[in-house]
Amino acid sequence: MLARIYQPSRNAMQSGVGKTRQWVLEFAPSAARTVDPLMGWTSSTDMDSQVRLKFDSVEAAVEYAKHHGIDVQVTKPHKRKPVIRQGGYGENFATNRRGSWTH
């Protein structure tokens, strides 16, 4: 049984970093999904694909996997450099601007 451990990425629709601090252990699919001919629903006989375990650290996730005999693949997150301007958002409304500023 193969699983992957990763840290979820930031939601593209939000500027915050909520729900990105924890590490997730997710099992790789062991069976292909099939389409029900009558209703068109997608189903699978793989029950492990429904399991997502969350951990506070990558070490805790790897330790859990080793204790239960699960082969894991750890994916390191790609951290972006934060874009922080010197004046920040308040710079848009500064009264000491040298040039004219209009929309």
FENCORNOR-V370136 format. One record per residue. PSI is psi in radians with two decimals (999 if undefined). Layout:
<<PSI> <PSI>>
This chain:
<<2.22> <2.43> <2.78> <2.53> <2.20> <2.91> <2.14> <2.59> <2.92> <2.53> <2.27> <-0.33> <-0.09> <2.71> <-0.21> <3.05> <0.53> <2.54> <0.45> <0.06> <-0.50> <2.82> <2.49> <2.32> <2.09> <2.33> <2.50> <2.54> <2.31> <-0.20> <2.59> <2.65> <2.59> <2.72> <2.23> <2.19> <-0.49> <-0.93> <-0.37> <0.17> <2.60> <2.26> <2.93> <2.66> <0.00> <1.86> <-0.40> <-0.35> <-0.24> <-0.11> <2.20> <1.98> <2.39> <2.43> <2.70> <-0.44> <2.81> <-0.54> <-0.69> <-0.65> <-0.75> <-0.69> <-0.72> <-0.78> <-0.73> <-0.69> <-0.58> <0.11> <0.65> <2.25> <2.30> <2.71> <2.01> <2.23> <2.05> <2.47> <2.65> <1.77> <2.29> <2.67> <2.28> <2.49> <1.77> <2.01> <2.73> <-0.84> <-0.30> <-2.75> <-0.56> <-0.32> <-0.45> <-0.43> <0.42> <2.46> <-0.18> <0.61> <2.51> <-0.67> <3.00> <2.55> <2.04> <2.88> <999>>
